[in-house]
Amino acid sequence: MVSFKIHKLREYVSSQFRWAPHTSGLATVRQKDYEMVGEVEALSAYALFNQLRETPNELRVGDLLELPDGTLRIFKFVGLEEAAWFVPPPRPDAAVTDSVSA
């Protein structure tokens, strides 16, 4: 059995996600848009989906599963796809910027 962390998509962004056009490939998601609600063991991600079906914790489109190695899977209308947390680019240091412009 594998232990999956479940990250639920917050309500304020769920409708945006549902109506957005489907894109294939790696989905980049923001941590602020998700809430970790627990950890559940299952044989696979699809087994977990079926296990939680028709329960209060049912997985919805946009929800994430985090595997023990840190990889993410996002539920889309077409199934599970790879996802990764958004990592903002490093901000330029103010001191470096000032010395360049001088």
N, C-alpha and C positions, 0 to 999 in steps of 0.2 A: 504494500500500500504506500501511496505517496501522500504527503501532507501538503495541501494547497492553502495558501493565504488568499482570502477573498477580498477584493477591493471593489466596492460598489461605486458606480458613477453617481455623483451628486445630482439631485433633482434639477438644479438650475441649469445644468448643461446637457441633461439627457435628451431633451427634445431637439436641441441643436445637433447632437450626435445622430439621432435617429433619422433626421431629415437630410443630413449631409450625403453627398454622392459617395458611393462605395469606391474605395481605392484599394488596389492590391499592394502587397508588399508590407514592409515594416510600418506599423502605426506608431507615431510618437505621441505620448500622452503626458499630461501635466499632473503632478502629484496633488496639487491643490484641488483638482476636479474629482478626486477620489477619497473615499473613506474606507479604511481597513475595518472589516466587520467581524473577522474571525478566521479560524483555521479549521479545515475539514480534511479528513483522510478519505481517499478513494483510489480505485485501481487506475483510473485515467481521468483526464479532464472531461471527456464525454460521459464517463460513468458518474462523475460528480454532477454534471449538468442534469442527468436523469435522476440521480439521488435527491437533488434539491427541487426537482420539478413539482409544481403545485403545493409548495410549502411557502411560509412567509419569507424565507430566504432565497426564493427562486432567483436564478441568474437571469438578468435582463441584457438586452443588447447594449453594449458599451461597458459592461462589467469586466473586470480583470481577474485572472488567476495568476498567482505568483508561485512558481515552483521552488523547491528547496535551494536550487542553485542560483536563484534570483531572476531567472528568465520569466518573461511575462507572456501571457496569452490573452487576447481580447476577444470577447464574444461579439460577432457580427452576424448579420442575417445569413451569411453563407457558411458560418461555422467559426472555428477558432483560428485566429491568425496571430503571427508574432507581433509583439509590441515592445516598446522601450520607453523609459522615463525620459522626458525632455530635460536636457542639460543646457542651461543658458550659456552663451559664449562668455568667456572671461571679460570682465570690464577692464578697460585700460586704466592703468594707475594714473591718478591725477598728477603726481609728481613727474612721471615720465612724459605725459602730455605737455605740461608746462615747460619742461626743459627743451622739448622739441620745437615748440613755437617761439622760444626766446631767441 
